Amino acid sequence: MRLDKNLLASAAMLSLMWFYPTSAKADYKPNFNTGRLPKEISASNANGLSPVLECYAAGYTTGGWTVDRVGLKGYCAVSPTHTRSDEACENIMALPELDIEDGMWLRWDALSVHPDFPESYRVEAVAEEGNPVTLLDVDAEEGVWTTHIIPLSEYAGRRLSIRFVCTSTNRFMLAISKLSVGVPSTPEFVTIDSTARYAGIIDSDAALVKVTATNVGATADFHYVECVNGEDSSLYGSYPLSSEWLTGETRTFAFEIPLGEDGGKHTYTVGAIAAQGSDRVTLCEGTVYASWYTRTLLADKGTGMWCQNCPKGILEMEKLEREFGDAVVGVDTHSYPDLDPLANPSYWDGLGFVAAPYFMLDRLKGSVGGSVDGFSRDYDRPTVFKITIDEIRPEGDDAIRVTAGVTTAVDTDNSTDRYRIGYVLTADFYQPDERKFAQHNDVSTPSGDRFYFLPTRIPADLMKYHDVSLTSANAFSGFEKSLPSKLEQGVEYSFSWNVARPELLDDIADGRVVAYLIDTESGAIENTAARSPGQETSVPSLTVNDAALPVVDVIAGGSLRVTLPDAGGYTLDVFDISGCLRLSVSGVANPQDCVAASLCNGFYLVRVTASCGSAIYKIAV
């Protein structure tokens, strides 16, 4: 699976309560818990496109919308959309007419049940005149539950019908939950914690906790937002709130956590405080792990198309990616060549797995098991090594040349060739037309998420395989003498090698190089880096900056501050002097935003692009 890793370190719903006064006649919250659409809701399949029955084990209907259980949400409204047609669906779920009062909001949670196939839909309001007005148009709903709210005060005093129209073209299923129209009575928050889970004490003396919270409940009158140590409640920092936190308003907060000289594990809690010592609302909790250099985890997973349990393993890996974002690199290895065209038997043998699905973190034998739950004991394992992929360039049509750099925080004896660079090439695979890559599936409970809705044999056009291992020659022993016999503190040592295009890969540019530093005595991976051959490596030309363009500057802790002329979205790209892209982040500034940037000391070129224009700056960290 590929979630937006720049956005998704984690997301959670945190609330006090959502209350609907019984005295307000127009307040409305449909009940899906009966397992069917409420009588007052009408559903229709406006263009008559029917989903393909063989692609569904649950949630199927030809009527546009139905009700089924979706994970921990329980019963939800769902719209199946896999029609194998190039025509868009027009599945309509219409709420009854409601009397709208001032202060009312429309709210719902939405999910693309299959994250590889994001759904599109629009939300319409139909007043007495009968002309629908689009309240929201969603091109691609998230693969995690996402809360939406829309103010309805402009329709106060009128009768209104609201319609959800699923407009997907050959996707899989859209789900709607927590649907309501009403006046919120207490604050409620949806929080996105985009804090990087790993930090390096050589790169920076502090980690940046970054939290974005939206109030989806009643207007809140908090005094301040604070971040405290999760162990002893000591204060890391606080922001005074000079104005009420309005319904629908999003605010972003950044706090620094001192890393100290020894790194280690740092827990934190971010909360909103109404008064000193009382009425506290927890927005999020998390952990930052500090080492000499910022770690990237390597998560190996053994799997196979023939394996009926392996869909559960896919969900395990997705859980890990949601938790750690870019700080984890996943590698899927398929087994049994006779049963699986993506099998890589030599890499499988190197892992030593005895079952599927099976997992291992950083090649640590104590972490091996049928889930990622055993990984947690090694999350705070320190490393003195940093590895980067500094360059990937073409070598003819069917090969690339990779250059990696290794740096150590302490002088290290390598006279026995103990530390080596190793790598594996991975790629994604999806061949719907050939109907080749089918997957077995024995998931039968709603906790299996999308696999609960998929049949026992998942058709190839609904199965995407991510990060599949393709090479193995230097994956476990590494390259001999790839590093010198003595590694001096702070010195980067480079090593280059060629990678030929594997037979399974039509274009070498579609692969991903995963390079890592191996301790050959223990077999453990010390640190990891990943990069695709197609990743941008050239720095664009400098542009002239003026007051109407975005501005980027460096603030405490090595973070980058983006300032826009007005509130809006932006994309930030950071290049080192050699032209390698070191960081790419998308965010929202209102009009300022802080971005945690784990960059080594030196000079960088920073490009920021927003609706107001694009600008490039040279900065020193």
Buried (B, 14 or more C-beta within 10 A) or exposed (E): BEBEBBBBBBBBEBEBEBBBEEEBEBBBEBEBEEEEBBEEBBBBBEBEBBBBEEBBBBBBBEEBBBBBBBBEBEBBBBBBBBBEBEEBBBBBBBBBBBBBBEBBBBBBBBBBBBBBBBBBBBBBBBBEEEEBEEBBEBEEBBBBBBBBBBBBEEBBEBBBBBBBBBBBBBBBBBBBBBBBBBBBBEBBBBBBBBBBBBBBBBBBBBBBBBBBBBBBBBBBEBBBBBBBBBEEEEEBBBBEBEEEBEBBBBBBBBBBBEBEEEBBEBBBBBBBBBEEEEBBBEBBBBBBBBBBBBBBBBBBBBBBBBBBBBBBBBBBBBBBBBBBBBBBBBBBBBBBEEEBEBBBBBBBEBBBBEEBBBBBBBBBEEBBBBBBEBBEEBBBBBBBBBBBBBBBEEBEEEEBBBBBBBBBBEEBEBEEBBBBBBBBBBBBBBBBEEEBBBBBBEBEEBEBBBBBBBBEBBBBBBBBBBBBBBBBEBBBEBBEEBBBEEBEEEEBBBBBBEBBBBEBBEEBBBBBBBBBBBBBEEBBBBBBBBBBBEBEBEBEEEEEBEEEBBBBEBEEBBBBBBBBBEEBEBBBBBBBEEBBBBBBBEBBBBBEBBBBBBBBEEEBBBBBBBEBBBBBBEBEB
